[in-house]
Amino acid sequence: MITLDRSLHQLPAEYFGSTEDFHISANCAETDTLMIACSDQGAAPNNVSFARPGRFLVLQHLAASIRPADDYAGNSVIADIEFAFSQHAIKHVIICGHLGCGVIPYWLNYPDAPDSSGMRAHFEKTTLQVVNQAYPKYCGEARVKAMICEHTLFQIEHLCSHPFVLDRLESQLLQVHAWIVNDDTARVSAYDPISGCLAAI
């Protein structure tokens, strides 16, 4: 179990789905789940799920990053998400981070490297600042793990800032999920907004 500071994010708990939601509709015949995963995570991150093949539509980007609604420049990730919503009856969106992520350590170790996507700049303004302030005693692997987990939650916030997503959440037509995959074991931990913990599912 990974415990985070739940006060750092102000997302309503009712926006989040649970593992039970997936079990109830595991044999769904439609593509009803959009997974946004890291481009460093391999070819089929949805293999961590127990759902039938074809249920997941997967988009992979640097550290599963999403730009917020007030950032209009180069917002191609949101264009991909909008297209997915237009083509499928999406009921779940999973932001999927992974503990073996190579992108976030790269951003930490090479802050002056080119950033044509602007994703590292968002990481520095949100995740990096928050982890440095909220988890000042963390170092080494613990600090990177906190970065990966908090970054995943910030992407949920960014996703929910877009009106077409927020409308579906408020209408209870959509649920969001934050998952972290342990690359060594393939075990998945899901975020519980009530406890602020990521617990194995």
PEFENRA-V879663 format. One record per residue. N is the residue number from 1. RES is the residue in one small letter. OMEGA is omega in whole degrees, 0 to 359 (none if undefined). D_CENTER is the distance of its C-alpha to the mean C-alpha in Angstrom with 1 decimal. Layout:
N;RES;OMEGA;D_CENTER
N;RES;OMEGA;D_CENTER
This chain:
1;m;178;17.4
2;i;182;15.4
3;t;179;16.5
4;l;177;14.9
5;d;186;16.7
6;r;181;15.7
7;s;184;17.9
8;l;183;15.6
9;h;187;13.5
10;q;181;15.5
11;l;178;13.4
12;p;182;15.9
13;a;183;15.5
14;e;175;16.8
15;y;187;13.7
16;f;172;12.0
17;g;180;13.2
18;s;176;14.5
19;t;180;15.3
20;e;179;18.7
21;d;179;17.6
22;f;179;16.8
23;h;182;20.1
24;i;185;22.0
25;s;184;21.2
26;a;181;20.6
27;n;179;23.4
28;c;183;22.4
29;a;183;24.3
30;e;169;21.9
31;t;187;18.7
32;d;184;16.8
33;t;175;13.2
34;l;175;10.9
35;m;176;8.3
36;i;188;6.5
37;a;181;6.9
38;c;179;8.8
39;s;179;12.4
40;d;189;13.7
41;q;182;12.7
42;g;191;15.7
43;a;187;16.9
44;a;181;15.7
45;p;179;12.4
46;n;175;13.1
47;n;177;16.2
48;v;184;14.6
49;s;176;15.0
50;f;183;18.4
51;a;181;18.4
52;r;176;21.1
53;p;178;20.9
54;g;181;20.1
55;r;185;18.0
56;f;165;14.7
57;l;187;14.3
58;v;170;12.1
59;l;180;11.2
60;q;181;10.7
61;h;180;10.7
62;l;179;11.2
63;a;180;8.5
64;a;188;6.0
65;s;179;7.5
66;i;177;8.6
67;r;177;12.0
68;p;185;13.1
69;a;183;16.0
70;d;177;18.6
71;d;188;18.0
72;y;186;19.9
73;a;172;20.6
74;g;186;19.2
75;n;185;16.5
76;s;180;16.5
77;v;179;12.8
78;i;176;13.5
79;a;177;16.7
80;d;181;15.2
81;i;178;13.1
82;e;179;16.4
83;f;179;18.3
84;a;179;16.3
85;f;182;17.0
86;s;185;20.5
87;q;185;21.2
88;h;176;19.7
89;a;185;19.6
90;i;179;15.9
91;k;181;15.5
92;h;169;12.0
93;v;179;8.6
94;i;167;6.1
95;i;189;2.4
96;c;172;4.4
97;g;178;5.8
98;h;187;9.5
99;l;177;12.5
100;g;183;14.6
101;c;176;12.6
102;g;184;15.5
103;v;184;14.0
104;i;174;13.4
105;p;178;16.9
106;y;178;18.4
107;w;180;17.3
108;l;187;18.8
109;n;183;21.9
110;y;184;22.7
111;p;181;22.2
112;d;179;24.9
113;a;179;23.7
114;p;183;23.4
115;d;185;20.4
116;s;180;21.2
117;s;184;17.7
118;g;183;17.4
119;m;180;13.9
120;r;179;15.5
121;a;176;17.3
122;h;178;14.3
123;f;182;13.0
124;e;182;16.6
125;k;184;17.0
126;t;187;14.1
127;t;185;12.6
128;l;180;15.9
129;q;183;18.1
130;v;181;16.5
131;v;179;16.5
132;n;182;20.0
133;q;187;21.3
134;a;182;19.8
135;y;188;20.1
136;p;182;23.2
137;k;181;24.6
138;y;175;21.7
139;c;177;22.6
140;g;184;22.2
141;e;180;19.7
142;a;179;18.9
143;r;179;18.0
144;v;178;15.7
145;k;178;14.0
146;a;178;13.6
147;m;183;12.3
148;i;182;9.5
149;c;180;8.6
150;e;178;9.3
151;h;179;7.5
152;t;179;4.0
153;l;176;6.1
154;f;178;7.7
155;q;173;5.4
156;i;179;5.8
157;e;180;9.3
158;h;178;9.7
159;l;184;9.0
160;c;178;11.4
161;s;182;13.9
162;h;186;14.9
163;p;183;17.9
164;f;175;17.6
165;v;182;14.3
166;l;179;15.9
167;d;181;19.0
168;r;178;17.6
169;l;182;15.9
170;e;176;19.3
171;s;180;21.2
172;q;176;19.4
173;l;186;18.8
174;l;173;15.0
175;q;177;12.6
176;v;181;8.9
177;h;173;7.4
178;a;180;5.1
179;w;172;6.6
180;i;180;8.1
181;v;170;10.9
182;n;185;14.2
183;d;183;15.6
184;d;185;19.1
185;t;186;19.2
186;a;176;16.5
187;r;182;15.9
188;v;172;12.7
189;s;181;11.9
190;a;183;10.4
191;y;174;10.1
192;d;185;13.3
193;p;179;13.6
194;i;182;17.4
195;s;186;17.8
196;g;182;14.9
197;c;168;14.7
198;l;184;12.5
199;a;181;15.1
200;a;179;15.8
201;i;none;16.0
